[in-house]
Amino acid sequence: MASKPTTTSTTTCTSGLDAALAAILSRRQARNLLRQLTLPPSPNPSSSRRVPPPLPPPADFSSNDYLSLSHNRTIQTSFLARLQQEASERDGRGFALGARGSRLLDGNSALATTLEARIAAFHGAAAGLLFNSAFDANVGLLGCVPQPGDAVVYDELVHASAHDGMRLSRVVPERRRAFAHNNVASLRAVLEELVAHDAGYVNGERNAFVLVEGVYSMDGDVAPLRKVVECVEKCLPRGNGYVIVDEAHSTGIFGEKGRGLVCELGLEARVWARVLGFGKAMGCAGGIVLCSETTRLYLINYARTLIYTTAMGFPSLASIEVTYGFLMSGQAEPLLACLKMLARESHCLLLDICRRRRPPIALLRVNATEPPSPIIPVFTSLPRSLAEFCQKKGFIVRPIVAPTVPKGKERIRVCLHAGNTLDEVEGLARAVEAWVVMWGRASKL
């Protein structure tokens, strides 16, 4: 007798835990801090009804794709050709979409090891080790390298992944010390306190790891890296001070051919390790730790975010390979020049709005100095309102609120891209000005 077809239904079970989590979310929503996943606006809405011609796609002033490489046609063509090459070399069997295992089991490949060596050489490092993301690279590095008794001293604005790595490490909370953002005097005070209270840092028995970022993603400012390195070397002359630079936001936009801030300053031999991310200016995905051969082998043995996760598959590795080929060939240089010009123009336009309209500082403020990176914070106590207004005008910007930034430092973050146009930049400035005028009128009612 044939069995009856079964139907699948979805039911929601409300548990005590769900109620507790809902209460926590409600409190966050009441503070206007609730995060939600959203989709980018579609430039071509589909409908069976007759609709007017689609509007032009919204202008991206939000993503981290600074050089617009994620949509670069040359890179796309090279990537597809690389996939086809790999497929043909395997006698028509194609290639595996995924690595099918961790690199210590079945997921390693000749391409991964070759790519590591090639990237390391390009950035002037002895060795490199790929991770699935820069987040994983930070967590893996910081979670296993510092030993009991060591200290980690970090800029107060380092990325969340650095904090997660520190928590996984064997460094006790008292020896995880923050210093004021980009403040070398504050760094010196923390290091001097460590030395004064523990002879192990004086005689070199204990190590201090100093964490900074090349470019900080919320403010777009650059670490005073040379002064940081000099400070560490002076305070810890036994050579037991190790500088780690997160170059996720500086790779591709600093240094010759995008080699990063460390290379631009010629500090390759004085910075102990670098974490590079490929999801920003590189326009793809993944990350790498640049380090010594010994550190690479140590990470292979102890970095949990490498050992216990499936490795990147061939398509991911191929995207990194062709993007680096684009960078190494110098083809990104015109894009970088365009990006710098757009950043200067955007800053001038936004600054001009503040000078002409004289809005209250709480309503709108832009830093007076020229931005050193493609990131321009536009400070406002009403970031959601400004972001929504700009989005309705066709310009994608995002509100940045606490706890991502300190309370009182809310802003929209304007990220420039080589693919932006002067018309888009001017349009965004007009939208910001219109919003300022609207709030000025409202305040007089």
N, C-alpha and C positions, 0 to 999 in steps of 0.2 A: 504494500500500500504506500502510495507516494506521501511523503511528509508535507505538511502544510508550510508554505513560505513564512519565514519569520520577518518581523519588522524590528527595526532598531529605533529606539526612542532615547532622547537625552533628558535626563532628570537632574535636578539640582538638589543636592543634599545640604541642608543648612545645619552646620555643626556649631558647637560652642566656639571652636577655633575660628570658623568663618565669621562669626559675630564679633569676636575680638579683633580680627583683622579689619573688618568693616568699620569698627569704631575708630581704629587707628587711622584708616584712610579718610574717615569723615573729619577727624581733627585736622588732618593735613589739608583737606579741601577747604575747611573753614578759614585756614590761614592763606588760602589762595596759592598753595604750593603743590597741588596734586598734579602729577605727571601723567600724560596720556600719550599713547601712540597715535600718530597722525600720518596721513598719506600726502605726498606732494600733490598739488592741484594738477589735474589732467588737462593738457592743452587741447585735446581733441575728444570731447565728450561724445559718446556714442548714443544714438537714439533713433528709433524707427520714424519719429516725426521729423518734419522739416524744421531745421534749425538754421540760424544765421551762420555765416562763416565763422569758424573757430577763432578765438582770440589768440594772439601770439603767446607762446609759452611764457610763464612767469620768469623773471630774471632771478638767477640764483645769487643771493648775497649771504648765504647761510652755510653751505657745505664747506668742507676742508679741502676741496679739490682745487687748490690754489693755481696750479698750472693748467687746469682743465684737461688733464691727460686721460681721465676716465672716458671721455668722449672723443679723444683724438683719433682721427681717421687713419693716420699713418700707423699708430700703435695697434689699432683694431685690425688693420690689414696684416700687419706682421704677426699678430697673435693668431689669427685664423690660419695663416700660412704655416705657422709653427705647429698648430694642431694637426693640420693636414699632413705635414712632414712626418710627425710622430706616428700618425695612423698608417701611412704608407710604408714606413720602415718596419712595421710589425706585421707585414704580409697580409694586410687587410683585416687583421684581427682587431684593429682599433687600439685604444689605450683605456686604462681604467680611469673612471671619473674621480674615484677616491683612492687614497693610499692604502686602504684596507687594513691598516694597523699602525701602531706607533713606530717611530723610527728605530727603536731598539728591537722590534719584532720583524714585521714584514713591510713596514712603510717607508724604509729608506730607499734612496735612488741615487744613481750616478749624477743626475741633474741637480739634486739637492746639494750634494757635496761640492760639485763643480761651481754651482751658483754661489755658495758660501765663500769659497776661495776667491771668486771673481769680485764679489761685492766688497769683501775685506780689502783686497788689493786696491780697488778703486778709492776706498776711503782711508787708505794708508794704515790699515790695521794688520796685525799678525794673523788673526783668525776671526771667524764668525760662526755663529750658530743660529739657524733659522728657528723661529717660533711661529705659531699660527696667528699671533697678533702681537703688537707691541705691549698690550696689556699682559699677555702671558709671559712675554720676555721680562718685563719688570718684576712680575710676581715670582717667576722662576729664579731670576738672578738674586733678588734681595731675600727670597725665602730660604736660600741654601748657603750662600757664600759667607755672610758674617758669622763668626764663631762665638761661642759663649765668652763673655767678657768684652767683646768688641762693642763699638758704639756706631750708631747711624745718626748723622747730623744732616738735616734736610731743610731746604727752603720751604717756608710755610705754605707755599702755593703749589707744591709738587702734585702730580697727578694721583688720583685715587688708587691706581694700580700700585704705586710705590708704597702707599700706606698698607694695602693688603699684603704686599710682599714683606714689609716690616713685621706685620702681625704674625706671619707664618714663620718668621726667623727665630733664632735662638737668642736674639738680643732682647734683654729685659726692658720693660717700658721706661725705666729711669734712664736708660742709655740711648733712648730714641729721642733726640732733642731737635726742636725746630729753631730756625733763626729767621729774623724778619726778612720779608721778601726783597731779594736783590740788594741786601744790606751787608756789605763785607765786614763792617765794624761789628755787627751783630754776630756774624759767623765767627769772627775772631774771638769775641767774648765767650761764646759757647766752647770753642776749642781750648781756649786758655783755662776755662773752668775745668774741663776734663783733665787737662794736664796737671793742674794744681791739686786735684783730689785723687789722682791715681797714678802712681809711678810707672805703671805698665805702659801708659801712653808716652812717657818720657823715654823709657829705655827701649821702646819698640816692641814690647811683648804683646801689647794690645793694639788692634787696628781701629781706625775711625774712617768710616765711609761717608763721603759728603755728596749729597744728591742735589742736583739742579737740573733745570730744563733749558734747552737752547732758546726756545721761544715758548712763552706761556700763553696757552690757548685762549684764555678769557680776556687778557689785556693786550696781547700781542707784543709785549715788551720782551727784551732780550737779556739773558743773564750776563752780568759783568764777568765773563768766564776767565779772562786772563787774571783779573784781580782775585778771583776765587782760588784759582790754582796757586798763585803766589802766596796767598794767605795760608792755605793748607800746607804748603811746603815750608813756610816759615814757622808755623806753630808746631809742626810735626817733622822736624828735620831728620829724624831717623828713617824717613821714607815709609812710615806706617799710616800715612793719610792717603786715601784712595778716592779720587773724584770720579763720580759716575754722572754722565750727562744723558738725559733723555732728549734725543734729537727728533722726536716724532714730528714736531711742527717746524723744524729748521732744515730737515733733509729736503733737498730739491730746490730750496729758495736761498740758501746761503752757501758760500764757497764756490770755487771754480766748478762749473758743470753740476752744481747742486750737491757738492760733497758734504755740506753741512757746516755748522758754526765752528766745530773743533778744527776742521781742516782750514777754514778761512783764517783762523787765528794761528795756525801752525802749531797746535797743541797736541798733536797725535801721540807724541811720546810721553806727555805729562798727564794725560787723562787716562785713567785705568780702564774704564769700560764705557761704551756708548750703547744706547738702545735706540735703534732706528725703527720707525713705523712706515709701512708702505701704503697706509690707508688715507694719507693726507695729500701732499703735493704729488706723490707717485701715482695716485689714482687707482691703485689696485688693493691688495690686502696682504696682511702678514707683517712680520717683524723680524729683527735680527739683533743679537748681541754681538758687538765687536769687541774683541778682547785678545788675550794671549792664548797660545795653544794649550797651555796648562789649564787656564780657566775654562776653555771650551770643553776639555775632557772632563773637568770637574762637573760642569753643568750637565753633560751627558749622563753622568752617574748620579747626580743628586737633584737636578731641577725637576720638580714634580710636574710642572706644566708642560714639560717636554716628554717625560717618561710615560705619563699616564693619559695621553691623549692621542687620537689618530692624527697622523702627520698630514701635511698638505698634499693634495693630489696633483697630478701632472698639470691640469689646467691652471691651478693657482700658481704653481712654479713657473709655468710658461708665461703667465701674465707679468710676473716679476722680471723674468729674463728679458722679455722684449721691451719692457719699460726702462730697465737699466740700459739696454742697448741704445734706446732713444736718448737717454741722458748722456751716456758716455760719448755718443757721436757728436754732441754739441747742438743737437736739433732743438733742445729746450731753451737755449739762450735767448732767441727772439721773444719767446713767450715770457721769460722772466723779465726782460726789459719792458715789455708791455704791462706786465703785472705791477711793476714798480711805478710806472707812469700813472696807472689807474688808481693806485693807492694814494699817491700824492694828490691827484686831482680830487678824489673823493674827500680826503681830509680837508683840502682847501675849501670845498663847497660847504661841508658841514660846519667848519669853523666860521665861514662867512655868515651862515644862518645865525649863529650865536652872536656874532658881532652886530649884525643889522637888527635882529629881532629882540635881542637882549632878554631872552626868556629867563625866568627864575632858575637858579642853578639846580633846584630840585626837579624842575620840569625837563631841562635839557642841558647837557654839558659835554664838551668834547675836549680832550687833552690838547693843549696849545702846541706841543712839540710834534714834529713830523713823525708819523708812525714808522718804526724800523722794520715792520713786517706787513703782510697783507691784512692783518686783523686790526679793526678800528672799533674800540668800545664807544658806544654812544650812551652816556649815563642818563638815566631818567628814573624817577620814582614811579612811573606808569609804563613799565616795559611791555606789558601785555597789550595795553591800549595802542601804543605806538606800533608794535609789531603787527597787530591786527589791521590797523589803518594802512600800513605799507603793503601788507599782503593783498588787501582788497584793491590796491592800485596796481598790482602785478609785480611786486618786489618781495621775494622771500627773505625775510629776516626773522630771527627767533628771539623771544624774550629770555633773558638769563636772570634768574632770581635765586634767592637764598634757598637751600644751603649750597648751591653750586658756587655762588659768590657770596662774600660776607653781606650781612644785612646792611642796607644803606649804600651798597655798591651795585644795585640792580642796573641793568642796561639791556639794550639790544646790541648784538655783536654783528658788525658788518664785516663780512669776509669777502675780499676781492679775489677775482679769478682772471686769469689771462684771457678767458673766453668772454668776459664781460665787455661791453662796448661803452664808449663815452656817452652815448645817448641813454643807456641804462643807468649809468652813474648819475647823470644829470637828472634823470627821472626820479631816482631814489631821493636825491636831495630835494627836489620839488615836493615829493610826498612828505618828507620829514618837515619841511617848512609849512606846508598846508596844515599838518597836524598841530604844529606849534601855534599857528594863527587860530585854529579852531579852539584850542584850549585857552588862548588869550582872550578870545571873545566870550567863552563860557565863564571865565573868571570874573568878567565885568557885569554879568547879568545879575 
